[in-house]
Amino acid sequence: VTSPPRVAYRETITKRAEFDYTHKKQTGGSGQFGRVCGFVEPTEETEYEFIDLIKGGVIPREFIPSCDKGFQSMMEKGRLVEAPVTNVSITINDGSYHNVDSSDMAFQAAAQGAWRQVYEKAKPIILEPVMKVQIEGPIEFHGAMVATMMQRRGVVSGVQEESNYCQIDAEVPLSEMFGYATVIRSATQGKAEFTMEFAKYAPVPN
């Protein structure tokens, strides 16, 4: 049984959004209580950033890492295609706790609930890996080689010609490159070759 290779998609958010989430659970013994407030926003600098702006002990110091841990656990699977979430900055600036019912677990659960609450509001999108592709082949197949790129949502960034050979540089989504070796072979009578390497992540078209 064969299937196409899986593409390593990512998810990210595109706008700032605020959250205010209270986790409350009352069972027989002591319950669970934790409230976290703050906002999320996209960031280009890092894959994940957690900023603590809590003042006046509204969330005790020992529970701040619990909030961080709760948010980080939600980054592993996004809610669009269950891909890892990246380029997110999360700031907590308010909250509250209970002397008896607050715990490490309660604040982890509060952070997880806050993330579920805020993710849709932050307008999430899917990112796909884009590859840097370089094709080299006889100049007579120049048109055919460019055409294979265009059919694959490719963007040609440069063309170099030298004697009877030409080199084409392009950026193409990885999902479009499966089976390309066969395509380029038949388009150029087996006379062209290509290399590709990861370039960047870019939003998937709607």
Residue pairs with C-beta under 8 A, 6 or more apart in sequence:
4 178
5 178
7 128
7 129
7 174
7 175
8 83
8 129
8 174
9 81
9 83
9 126
9 127
9 128
9 129
9 204
10 78
10 83
10 84
10 85
10 86
10 126
10 127
10 128
10 201
11 78
11 79
11 80
11 81
11 83
11 84
11 85
11 86
11 124
11 125
11 126
11 127
12 42
12 85
12 86
12 87
12 88
12 124
12 125
12 127
13 40
13 41
13 42
13 85
13 87
13 88
13 119
13 122
13 123
13 124
13 125
14 42
14 122
14 123
14 124
14 125
15 41
15 42
15 122
15 123
16 39
16 40
16 41
16 42
16 122
17 39
17 40
17 41
17 118
17 121
17 122
17 123
18 37
18 38
18 39
18 118
18 121
19 36
19 37
19 38
19 39
19 40
19 114
19 115
19 117
19 118
20 35
20 36
20 37
20 94
20 114
21 35
21 36
21 37
21 110
21 113
21 114
21 117
22 33
22 34
22 35
22 96
22 110
23 32
23 33
23 34
23 35
23 106
23 107
23 109
23 110
23 113
24 31
24 32
24 33
25 31
25 32
25 33
25 106
25 109
30 100
30 101
31 98
31 101
32 101
32 102
32 103
32 105
32 106
32 109
33 97
33 98
33 101
33 102
33 106
34 59
34 63
34 95
34 97
34 102
34 103
34 106
34 107
34 109
34 110
35 95
35 96
35 97
35 110
36 59
36 67
36 92
36 94
36 95
36 107
36 110
36 111
36 114
37 92
37 93
37 94
37 95
38 53
38 90
38 91
38 92
38 93
38 94
38 114
39 90
39 91
39 93
39 118
40 88
40 89
40 90
40 91
40 115
40 118
40 122
41 88
41 89
41 91
41 122
42 87
42 88
42 89
42 122
43 49
43 87
43 88
43 89
44 87
46 87
46 89
47 86
47 87
47 88
48 72
48 75
48 86
48 88
48 89
48 90
49 88
49 89
49 90
50 67
50 68
50 71
50 72
50 89
50 90
50 92
51 89
51 90
51 91
51 92
52 64
52 91
52 92
53 91
53 92
53 93
54 64
54 92
54 93
54 94
54 95
58 94
58 95
58 96
58 97
59 67
59 92
59 95
59 96
59 97
59 107
60 97
60 102
62 104
63 97
63 102
63 104
63 107
64 92
66 104
66 105
66 106
66 107
66 108
66 111
67 92
67 107
67 108
67 110
67 111
68 111
69 108
69 111
70 107
70 108
70 109
70 110
70 111
70 112
70 115
71 90
71 111
71 112
71 114
71 115
73 108
73 112
74 85
74 111
74 112
74 115
74 116
75 84
75 85
75 86
75 88
76 84
76 85
77 83
77 84
77 85
78 84
78 85
78 119
78 124
79 116
79 119
79 120
79 124
80 124
80 125
80 126
81 126
83 126
85 124
86 127
86 201
95 110
97 107
125 203
125 204
126 203
126 204
127 201
127 202
127 203
127 204
128 173
128 174
128 175
128 201
128 202
128 203
128 204
129 173
129 174
129 198
129 200
129 201
130 171
130 172
130 173
130 174
130 199
130 200
130 201
130 202
131 171
131 172
131 173
131 174
131 177
131 196
131 197
131 198
131 199
132 169
132 170
132 171
132 196
132 197
132 198
132 199
133 149
133 154
133 169
133 170
133 171
133 172
133 177
133 194
133 195
133 196
134 167
134 168
134 169
134 170
134 194
134 195
134 196
135 145
135 148
135 149
135 167
135 168
135 170
135 184
135 192
135 193
135 194
136 165
136 166
136 167
136 168
136 192
136 193
136 194
137 145
137 165
137 166
137 184
137 188
137 191
137 192
137 193
138 164
138 165
138 166
138 188
138 191
138 192
139 161
139 164
139 165
139 166
140 164
141 187
141 188
141 189
141 191
141 192
142 159
142 161
142 166
142 168
144 187
144 188
145 166
145 168
145 184
145 187
145 188
145 192
146 156
146 159
146 168
147 187
148 154
148 180
148 183
148 184
148 187
149 156
149 168
149 170
149 172
150 156
152 172
152 173
152 176
152 177
152 180
153 172
153 173
153 176
153 205
154 170
154 171
154 172
154 176
155 170
155 171
155 172
156 168
156 169
156 170
157 169
157 170
157 171
158 168
158 169
159 166
159 167
159 168
159 169
160 166
160 167
160 169
161 167
171 199
172 196
173 202
173 204
174 198
177 196
180 194
181 194
184 192
184 193
184 194
185 192
